[in-house]
Every structure is written in C-alpha cells, then in structure tokens.
C-alpha cells in the first residue's frame, strides 16, 4: 500500500515521524513530502491522480496547509488515518473526514499502534 504522510512543519517531523515510520518495519511504501526538500510538494496532483492508497496525517500540530491536503484527500475519496500525540488538542473538524484516530505516547507506541492498524 502507498501511504502519503501529511504533517505540519512545526516540529522535527524528519526525526519524530519519518525516521519512526522508516524503522517500524511496516510493509508499506511511504511518500514523505519533505524528506529531501523543503520546497512545496504537489499534494493536490498526487491525491487527484490517486497515486496513493491512504493518507496518514500527524495532526498534533494544527496547520493550514495540512488542512487543505486533508480536504483534497477527502474530496478524492482517499482514506485518512489521523495520528496524534497524547495530550494534543486536535481539531474537532477532523471527525468529518476521518473515522480512524490513533493516540500515541512515544515513538515505540506509535510504531506498535501503526503495525496493528495498517
């Protein structure tokens, strides 16, 4: 399964998200939009062309750009799983676009829960 990773830029996403997903041993192909560049990523084209099967959204940190991405995914019928750190205040609007929410405490917890849910 091809999974697009959506996130805010307001945290160390390469260490706290990309590295965790890459080392989790999950048998999926992840699309990391900012792994090699901070340039804008054409998410709309990727979602519109259904180049991915799912969006995994780290929603602990509110971000306008991420909200736009998730809106596009919803419009194009791509399933969205929302993950967030325990204690984060996440937007109630997310319940309109996703039925799956995974709360995690740390990197190990995130890896384990994703292995169970993906």
ZATOR-451384 format. One record per residue (C-alpha): residue in one letter; x, y, z. Coordinates in steps of 0.25 Angstrom, whole numbers, always signed. Layout:
% ZATOR-451384
+------+-------+-------+-------+
! rest !     u !     v !     w !
+------+-------+-------+-------+
!    A !     X !     Y !     Z !
...
+------+-------+-------+-------+
//
This chain:
% ZATOR-451384
+------+-------+-------+-------+
! rest !     u !     v !     w !
+------+-------+-------+-------+
!    X !    +0 !    +0 !    +0 !
!    X !    +5 !   +14 !    -3 !
!    X !    +3 !   +24 !    +8 !
!    X !    +5 !   +39 !    +7 !
!    X !   +10 !   +45 !   +20 !
!    X !    +3 !   +58 !   +24 !
!    X !    +8 !   +67 !   +35 !
!    X !   +11 !   +81 !   +40 !
!    X !   +25 !   +87 !   +39 !
!    X !   +24 !   +92 !   +53 !
!    X !   +32 !   +80 !   +59 !
!    X !   +44 !   +71 !   +56 !
!    X !   +36 !   +63 !   +46 !
!    X !   +48 !   +56 !   +40 !
!    X !   +53 !   +51 !   +53 !
!    X !   +39 !   +49 !   +60 !
!    X !   +31 !   +44 !   +49 !
!    X !   +39 !   +40 !   +36 !
!    X !   +50 !   +32 !   +44 !
!    X !   +40 !   +25 !   +52 !
!    X !   +32 !   +21 !   +40 !
!    X !   +44 !   +16 !   +33 !
!    X !   +49 !    +8 !   +45 !
!    X !   +36 !    +2 !   +49 !
!    X !   +37 !   -10 !   +39 !
!    X !   +24 !    -7 !   +33 !
!    X !   +22 !   -13 !   +19 !
!    X !   +17 !    -1 !   +12 !
!    X !   +22 !   +10 !    +3 !
!    X !   +22 !   +23 !   +10 !
!    X !   +22 !   +36 !    +2 !
!    X !   +30 !   +47 !   +10 !
!    X !   +27 !   +60 !    +4 !
!    X !   +39 !   +67 !   +11 !
!    X !   +49 !   +57 !   +12 !
!    X !   +59 !   +63 !    +2 !
!    X !   +54 !   +77 !    +0 !
!    X !   +46 !   +88 !    +7 !
!    X !   +40 !   +92 !    -6 !
!    X !   +25 !   +92 !    -7 !
!    X !   +20 !   +78 !   -11 !
!    X !    +9 !   +76 !   -21 !
!    X !    +0 !   +68 !   -12 !
!    X !   -13 !   +72 !   -20 !
!    X !    -8 !   +65 !   -32 !
!    X !    -3 !   +53 !   -24 !
!    X !   -17 !   +52 !   -18 !
!    X !   -25 !   +55 !   -30 !
!    X !   -18 !   +45 !   -38 !
!    X !   -20 !   +35 !   -27 !
!    X !    -5 !   +32 !   -27 !
!    X !    -6 !   +27 !   -12 !
!    X !   -16 !   +18 !    -5 !
!    X !   -17 !   +25 !    +8 !
!    X !   -13 !   +38 !   +16 !
!    X !    -6 !   +36 !   +29 !
!    X !    -8 !   +50 !   +36 !
!    X !    +0 !   +54 !   +48 !
!    X !   -10 !   +64 !   +54 !
!    X !    -3 !   +68 !   +67 !
!    X !    +0 !   +82 !   +62 !
!    X !   -10 !   +90 !   +54 !
!    X !    -6 !   +94 !   +40 !
!    X !   -14 !  +101 !   +29 !
!    X !    -6 !   +94 !   +18 !
!    X !    -9 !   +81 !   +24 !
!    X !   -24 !   +84 !   +26 !
!    X !   -24 !   +87 !   +11 !
!    X !   -17 !   +74 !    +8 !
!    X !   -27 !   +66 !   +16 !
!    X !   -39 !   +73 !   +10 !
!    X !   -34 !   +69 !    -4 !
!    X !   -32 !   +54 !    +1 !
!    X !   -46 !   +54 !    +6 !
!    X !   -52 !   +60 !    -7 !
!    X !   -44 !   +50 !   -15 !
!    X !   -49 !   +38 !    -6 !
!    X !   -35 !   +35 !    -1 !
!    X !   -36 !   +29 !   +13 !
!    X !   -29 !   +37 !   +24 !
!    X !   -24 !   +32 !   +38 !
!    X !   -21 !   +42 !   +48 !
!    X !   -10 !   +40 !   +58 !
!    X !    -7 !   +50 !   +69 !
!    X !    +2 !   +51 !   +82 !
!    X !    -5 !   +48 !   +95 !
!    X !    -9 !   +61 !  +101 !
!    X !   -10 !   +69 !   +88 !
!    X !   -23 !   +77 !   +85 !
!    X !   -27 !   +73 !   +71 !
!    X !   -38 !   +80 !   +63 !
!    X !   -52 !   +74 !   +64 !
!    X !   -53 !   +76 !   +49 !
!    X !   -45 !   +64 !   +47 !
!    X !   -56 !   +55 !   +51 !
!    X !   -63 !   +60 !   +38 !
!    X !   -52 !   +54 !   +29 !
!    X !   -47 !   +42 !   +37 !
!    X !   -53 !   +31 !   +46 !
!    X !   -39 !   +26 !   +50 !
!    X !   -31 !   +33 !   +61 !
!    X !   -19 !   +27 !   +67 !
!    X !   -13 !   +34 !   +80 !
!    X !    +1 !   +31 !   +83 !
!    X !   +11 !   +34 !   +95 !
!    X !   +25 !   +32 !   +88 !
!    X !   +32 !   +26 !   +76 !
!    X !   +31 !   +12 !   +81 !
!    X !   +16 !   +13 !   +84 !
!    X !   +14 !   +20 !   +70 !
!    X !   +21 !    +8 !   +63 !
!    X !   +13 !    -2 !   +71 !
!    X !    +0 !    +4 !   +68 !
!    X !    +2 !    +6 !   +53 !
!    X !    +7 !    -8 !   +52 !
!    X !    -7 !   -12 !   +58 !
!    X !   -15 !    -2 !   +49 !
!    X !    -9 !    -2 !   +36 !
+------+-------+-------+-------+
//
